[in-house]
Amino acid sequence: MEDAALALRSDRGEHRAVRSALGAALFLVAATAAGCAPTLNVLGVYFPGWLVSGFVALVVAYALVWWLGRRPGERALAQSGLFFCSLTVVAGLLVWWIFFSGF
């Protein structure tokens, strides 16, 4: 009985160590990525580039889904939530890559 309790405590300790190591790695990635984000001056207010890319992606995805919804054969695809989310992510990454990557 004591061996089972000891093994359970040991597993919990390892679980905490792994979670805290993952948390530290995530914090490190977020801290280094946040420092190099471009900012845009929009009417005197500075917005981060990722926010502008996300907004443009939402507008593009909505326009494309609206256009597909008007076509009879594509109506089911246009009403799919997964399609809209995927299209938004792809459009956002493309906008970021084209305007902010500096290639």
Backbone bond lengths (Angstrom), bond angles and torsions (degrees), N, CA, C in turn:
res aa  C-N    CA-C-N  psi(-1)  N-CA   C-N-CA  omega(-1)  CA-C   N-CA-C  phi
1 M - - - 1.442 - - 1.527 110.79 -
2 E 1.318 116.64 -42.64 1.462 120.35 179.95 1.522 110.70 -67.38
3 D 1.330 116.71 -34.18 1.459 119.85 179.06 1.523 111.19 -64.97
4 A 1.333 117.02 -39.32 1.467 120.70 179.21 1.529 110.98 -65.87
5 A 1.326 116.52 -40.84 1.463 120.44 179.16 1.526 110.40 -66.94
6 L 1.328 116.93 -39.19 1.460 121.27 178.55 1.531 110.25 -65.79
7 A 1.319 116.81 -41.70 1.469 120.73 178.94 1.534 110.48 -65.48
8 L 1.318 116.84 -38.31 1.460 120.55 179.39 1.523 110.86 -66.02
9 R 1.334 116.43 -42.14 1.466 119.37 177.52 1.526 111.18 -65.44
10 S 1.317 116.96 -36.81 1.453 121.23 179.09 1.521 110.98 -65.53
11 D 1.352 116.91 -41.14 1.458 120.51 178.12 1.522 111.24 -64.49
12 R 1.330 116.29 -40.30 1.470 119.34 178.61 1.521 111.44 -64.43
13 G 1.318 116.38 -38.83 1.459 120.40 178.45 1.516 112.05 -64.31
14 E 1.327 116.31 -41.27 1.459 119.81 177.68 1.527 110.70 -66.97
15 H 1.320 115.94 -37.55 1.461 120.76 178.42 1.535 110.60 -62.33
16 R 1.312 116.07 -42.70 1.469 119.94 178.75 1.518 111.30 -65.52
17 A 1.332 116.51 -39.05 1.462 120.24 -179.86 1.524 110.71 -64.78
18 V 1.320 116.61 -41.78 1.461 120.32 179.37 1.524 110.27 -66.74
19 R 1.340 116.86 -43.17 1.466 119.86 179.61 1.519 111.86 -63.79
20 S 1.321 117.75 -41.17 1.456 119.20 -179.89 1.528 111.19 -70.88
21 A 1.336 118.35 -32.44 1.461 120.55 176.20 1.527 110.38 -67.87
22 L 1.333 116.80 -40.23 1.462 119.88 176.89 1.523 111.28 -66.24
23 G 1.321 116.92 -39.53 1.459 120.75 177.27 1.517 111.95 -62.91
24 A 1.333 116.71 -41.32 1.457 120.61 178.77 1.529 110.92 -65.94
25 A 1.331 116.86 -40.28 1.460 120.22 178.20 1.526 111.11 -65.20
26 L 1.324 116.55 -41.15 1.467 120.59 178.18 1.527 110.86 -64.16
27 F 1.315 117.31 -41.73 1.456 120.93 177.95 1.524 111.04 -63.15
28 L 1.321 117.44 -40.97 1.455 121.35 179.89 1.524 111.27 -64.02
29 V 1.330 116.74 -43.20 1.464 120.57 178.57 1.525 110.08 -64.82
30 A 1.325 117.55 -44.26 1.463 120.85 -179.44 1.527 111.23 -65.06
31 A 1.319 117.21 -39.06 1.464 120.44 -178.61 1.524 111.54 -68.18
32 T 1.323 117.25 -38.76 1.461 118.96 -179.44 1.520 111.42 -77.38
33 A 1.313 118.12 -31.64 1.460 120.35 -179.43 1.524 111.41 -75.63
34 A 1.309 117.89 -29.50 1.461 120.70 -177.16 1.517 112.34 -71.43
35 G 1.304 118.48 -24.45 1.448 121.12 -176.78 1.510 114.52 -76.97
36 C 1.316 117.85 -17.94 1.461 119.18 -174.65 1.525 112.86 -113.42
37 A 1.300 117.71 19.31 1.461 120.39 179.93 1.525 109.50 -80.82
38 P 1.332 117.75 130.07 1.467 119.97 177.97 1.525 110.97 -71.07
39 T 1.312 115.90 151.84 1.461 120.63 177.09 1.520 108.90 -118.54
40 L 1.316 115.64 150.10 1.458 121.69 179.74 1.515 109.44 -120.57
41 N 1.306 116.15 138.43 1.445 121.71 177.11 1.524 108.18 -89.98
42 V 1.325 116.93 109.57 1.459 122.43 178.99 1.523 107.11 -116.59
43 L 1.335 116.57 105.38 1.463 123.73 -178.86 1.533 112.66 53.18
44 G 1.312 115.68 41.58 1.451 120.93 176.56 1.512 115.68 86.75
45 V 1.310 117.88 -1.88 1.459 121.81 179.36 1.521 107.97 -113.67
46 Y 1.327 116.94 132.42 1.456 120.78 -178.89 1.525 110.38 -90.13
47 F 1.327 115.70 124.75 1.456 122.43 178.12 1.526 108.71 -115.74
48 P 1.334 117.55 143.72 1.470 118.72 175.72 1.525 110.54 -69.41
49 G 1.306 115.77 150.75 1.454 121.15 -176.86 1.515 113.47 -61.66
50 W 1.338 117.06 -34.13 1.466 119.19 -179.12 1.524 110.77 -67.39
51 L 1.335 117.40 -31.87 1.458 120.21 179.23 1.526 110.85 -70.67
52 V 1.315 116.30 -40.85 1.461 120.59 177.07 1.525 109.94 -65.12
53 S 1.333 117.07 -42.00 1.464 120.55 178.34 1.522 111.20 -61.85
54 G 1.311 117.44 -41.19 1.459 120.92 179.04 1.510 112.15 -65.11
55 F 1.322 117.38 -41.23 1.462 120.68 179.00 1.527 111.19 -65.83
56 V 1.323 116.89 -44.94 1.470 120.55 178.02 1.526 109.66 -62.52
57 A 1.321 117.80 -39.60 1.470 121.20 179.33 1.520 111.26 -63.76
58 L 1.324 117.61 -40.48 1.461 119.80 177.36 1.524 111.62 -63.08
59 V 1.310 116.94 -41.79 1.466 120.69 179.57 1.527 110.09 -65.31
60 V 1.322 117.53 -44.92 1.468 121.21 -179.98 1.526 110.73 -64.38
61 A 1.329 117.45 -44.52 1.463 120.76 -179.67 1.522 111.12 -64.41
62 Y 1.309 116.85 -41.83 1.465 119.90 178.87 1.529 111.06 -63.44
63 A 1.327 117.26 -42.77 1.462 120.86 179.23 1.527 111.05 -64.18
64 L 1.323 117.35 -40.97 1.460 120.10 -179.99 1.529 111.56 -68.99
65 V 1.323 117.42 -39.89 1.465 120.42 177.75 1.526 110.24 -67.05
66 W 1.321 117.92 -38.06 1.462 121.21 176.85 1.525 110.43 -63.14
67 W 1.344 116.09 -42.39 1.462 120.41 179.11 1.529 110.96 -65.71
68 L 1.337 116.77 -42.81 1.467 119.68 178.42 1.523 111.44 -67.21
69 G 1.312 118.26 -32.14 1.454 121.83 179.51 1.517 113.18 -67.18
70 R 1.307 117.00 -23.26 1.461 120.98 178.82 1.520 111.93 -80.40
71 R 1.325 117.34 -16.60 1.464 121.41 -179.68 1.526 108.26 -91.50
72 P 1.324 118.55 129.11 1.470 121.01 -173.86 1.528 114.39 -61.70
73 G 1.302 118.37 -37.72 1.461 120.45 -177.27 1.520 114.26 -75.94
74 E 1.311 118.44 -18.92 1.461 122.70 -174.48 1.531 112.73 -107.62
75 R 1.306 118.17 7.54 1.459 121.39 -174.02 1.533 112.42 -62.33
76 A 1.330 117.59 -40.14 1.469 120.56 -179.01 1.529 110.91 -65.89
77 L 1.328 116.21 -38.34 1.462 119.68 178.61 1.522 110.52 -67.42
78 A 1.310 117.29 -39.94 1.462 121.15 -178.43 1.530 111.68 -67.54
79 Q 1.325 118.45 -26.22 1.452 121.08 -178.67 1.526 112.82 -88.33
80 S 1.301 117.42 -0.76 1.463 121.81 -179.77 1.526 110.31 -79.81
81 G 1.318 116.52 124.75 1.459 120.73 178.91 1.516 112.66 -67.64
82 L 1.327 116.65 -35.72 1.454 120.84 178.46 1.524 110.58 -64.34
83 F 1.328 116.95 -38.25 1.460 120.90 177.81 1.528 110.35 -63.81
84 F 1.318 117.69 -43.54 1.466 120.93 179.94 1.528 110.85 -63.80
85 C 1.330 117.15 -44.67 1.468 120.19 179.62 1.524 111.23 -63.55
86 S 1.320 116.56 -44.20 1.464 120.61 179.66 1.523 111.06 -64.16
87 L 1.309 115.93 -42.47 1.456 120.32 179.04 1.531 111.02 -63.56
88 T 1.316 117.32 -38.54 1.462 121.05 178.12 1.521 111.14 -64.36
89 V 1.322 116.90 -43.62 1.472 120.51 179.47 1.526 110.50 -64.39
90 V 1.321 117.13 -46.63 1.469 120.19 -179.77 1.531 110.83 -62.90
91 A 1.317 117.79 -44.09 1.463 120.66 179.09 1.528 111.15 -63.81
92 G 1.330 116.98 -40.83 1.462 120.00 178.48 1.518 112.56 -63.21
93 L 1.325 116.47 -42.43 1.463 119.75 178.29 1.523 111.72 -66.99
94 L 1.326 116.33 -37.84 1.467 118.92 177.08 1.529 112.02 -66.47
95 V 1.313 117.23 -42.35 1.475 119.97 177.85 1.521 110.00 -62.19
96 W 1.325 116.72 -43.66 1.464 119.98 178.68 1.523 110.54 -61.86
97 W 1.315 116.84 -44.54 1.456 121.53 -176.89 1.520 110.83 -65.89
98 I 1.319 117.83 -42.20 1.461 120.77 -176.42 1.531 111.82 -72.43
99 F 1.327 117.54 -43.54 1.468 119.76 -172.33 1.531 115.03 -96.83
100 F 1.321 118.72 -26.77 1.465 119.76 -171.41 1.519 115.63 -119.89
101 S 1.321 119.45 -5.08 1.461 118.85 -174.99 1.528 112.60 -78.34
102 G 1.303 117.44 -27.55 1.462 120.44 178.70 1.518 112.95 73.83
103 F 1.324 116.39 32.75 1.459 118.80 -178.95 1.466 110.35 -74.35
